[in-house]
Amino acid sequence: MTASVLQWLGGGAMAVAAGFLAVSLPRRRARAEGRRVAWSSARAAIHDATVSRDASPAAVPEAERLLARAELLAAAGGGADAARAAAEHARRADGLWRAGR
Amino acid sequence: MTRVRRELLRWSLLAAAAAVLVVFLVAQRQSVEVSYGRSPSTAALPEGSAGELSDASVPSVEEMTALVAADPVVRLPGAVARWDERRVRAAIGDRATRILVAPPGLDEAERRRVRDVESAEIRIVGTEVSGGPYGASPDDLPGWRARFATADVTGPLLTLLATLHDQPVPPDGDDLRWREPTVPELAPVVTALRATGRYVGTGATLPRLPEKAAVAAFPDGAWFVVLPVQPYGEPLPAYGPALHRLAPDQPLVVMYGDWIEYHGPGAASFAEVAAASFYAQFGGRLGRYAYPQQNVLGAYLAQVTDVRYAGLFDRPLPYRPFDPLRVALPALPWIFAGCVAGFVVLSIRTVRGSGRRPADVGPGGTPARLAGLSALAVELSLLTDGRSDPALVRGVGRLRAARDAFDDGLPDRHVRELLADAAAELDDVARDVRMPGYRPDVYLRARLS
């Protein structure tokens, strides 16, 4: 009886730990992947915006401001939300420069 | 498909482990009852409900005190205890010891009244002898036999007197004498036993035999001879040995008053154990109260059943139904451990299985598309002018982002999104430079087919 207590306790702890890891590891992995995807999109958008700025004949202060903020966000790093915000700023700046051309 | 099945197996293993754990915990209910082979006896003697209280009562404390003052030995109506007056008187000597004898079966309040008669140095309730702070009761078979067969309390009385007066305690003796039953005595007993298996003497308080207890104690049947309490001082008729000679293979229970004897097969090893355990356990109550013989016999038979089921005498046990839980209980921890191990292994495979999957390297795959669009960008770069340069640069930027994403192992969907953006930019460029052959759809179809 006393010997099998170890089995029950150890088995129960292992089952709980395995269940916890089986749920948490994929979730963490998915979150990290989502973050990297978001930053990849953001960097591409910022690159688009810089190209549009270089090609734009006129200065657009509002777009400059938006792009600066996007680059600041990108430089600071952060989570997926920060990346999405940076991408949004860069896209709007890109749109402004293209329209101002 | 296999993935769904593996998930199903994984969770059912966890459910099985939980079920095993629950079964194990439920099976842990402990019981204080320990019996070899689950004896079916019912040996409990419920307080008050077993007819142990008699109709006899006692006068008030003052009346009893007056009685005790008038006479050194007071026998209240219904008193049963007897003793060897010569030896007791010799033990008392010239002291003024007073003895109060009360009937058995008094309730708690009546017994307290007897105790409150302070002038009585020795009080006897039923056959329970007490005096001062002491109580005296026999502790061996001859003592119990004398006390319960003939209500003889000589031994406890002498012991108590010696203790109260700081004198050496006299050794226990067996004063009970036996005689051979006469032929006229024996004849009706034998006739009744041969006819019905029981003989109830005149005056015995046994309206009917406790049949269930009798069958449990003696499955092959037994003879029962039930006699009332025997008169003190006369030899007892030894029915047991006489009947045993008549029918040596027949279990025989002889009851004199509250004293029960067993004769028959296995008596040498069995009778003493049964009697000693029974009177050691119930002797105090039997002496104090006035149980009907029926209840005493029922309790004795239950004790016999317990002794039989105690496994002391290599008797075969009755059939016990197969209990799967009891058989499986030692294996439960291992089943549980197995279920947990399976769950852990499948969980590990699930976690690892959700990692990256190899990219499609065929002609429609992402790497081929990336390579094709890169080649298209190089070709278009020769044709662009200031108006279409930004689109080309943006397309090239998207292609580089797609390559980085692909190298980082980001999901295929994201890489394809970036490639689609790049293709859209290059499409603009191709339209600007008026080269329909360089539109990505057309170009890739030609290159990758």
Chai-1 contact restraints between the chains, C-beta under 6 A:
chainA,res_idxA,chainB,res_idxB,connection_type,confidence,min_distance_angstrom,max_distance_angstrom,comment,restraint_id
A,S4,B,P333,contact,1.0,0.0,6.0,A-B,restraint_1
A,Q7,B,P333,contact,1.0,0.0,6.0,A-B,restraint_2
A,Q7,B,A337,contact,1.0,0.0,6.0,A-B,restraint_3
A,G11,B,F336,contact,1.0,0.0,6.0,A-B,restraint_4
A,G11,B,A337,contact,1.0,0.0,6.0,A-B,restraint_5
A,G11,B,V340,contact,1.0,0.0,6.0,A-B,restraint_6
A,M14,B,V340,contact,1.0,0.0,6.0,A-B,restraint_7
A,M14,B,V344,contact,1.0,0.0,6.0,A-B,restraint_8
A,A15,B,A17,contact,1.0,0.0,6.0,A-B,restraint_9
A,A15,B,V340,contact,1.0,0.0,6.0,A-B,restraint_10
A,A15,B,F343,contact,1.0,0.0,6.0,A-B,restraint_11
A,A18,B,F343,contact,1.0,0.0,6.0,A-B,restraint_12
A,A18,B,V344,contact,1.0,0.0,6.0,A-B,restraint_13
A,A18,B,S347,contact,1.0,0.0,6.0,A-B,restraint_14
A,A22,B,S347,contact,1.0,0.0,6.0,A-B,restraint_15
A,A22,B,T350,contact,1.0,0.0,6.0,A-B,restraint_16
A,A22,B,V351,contact,1.0,0.0,6.0,A-B,restraint_17
A,L25,B,V351,contact,1.0,0.0,6.0,A-B,restraint_18
A,P26,B,S354,contact,1.0,0.0,6.0,A-B,restraint_19
A,R36,B,L410,contact,1.0,0.0,6.0,A-B,restraint_20
A,V37,B,L410,contact,1.0,0.0,6.0,A-B,restraint_21
A,V37,B,H414,contact,1.0,0.0,6.0,A-B,restraint_22
A,S40,B,A405,contact,1.0,0.0,6.0,A-B,restraint_23
A,A44,B,R398,contact,1.0,0.0,6.0,A-B,restraint_24
A,A44,B,A401,contact,1.0,0.0,6.0,A-B,restraint_25
A,H47,B,G397,contact,1.0,0.0,6.0,A-B,restraint_26
A,D48,B,R394,contact,1.0,0.0,6.0,A-B,restraint_27
A,V51,B,P390,contact,1.0,0.0,6.0,A-B,restraint_28
A,V51,B,V393,contact,1.0,0.0,6.0,A-B,restraint_29
A,V51,B,R394,contact,1.0,0.0,6.0,A-B,restraint_30
A,A55,B,P390,contact,1.0,0.0,6.0,A-B,restraint_31
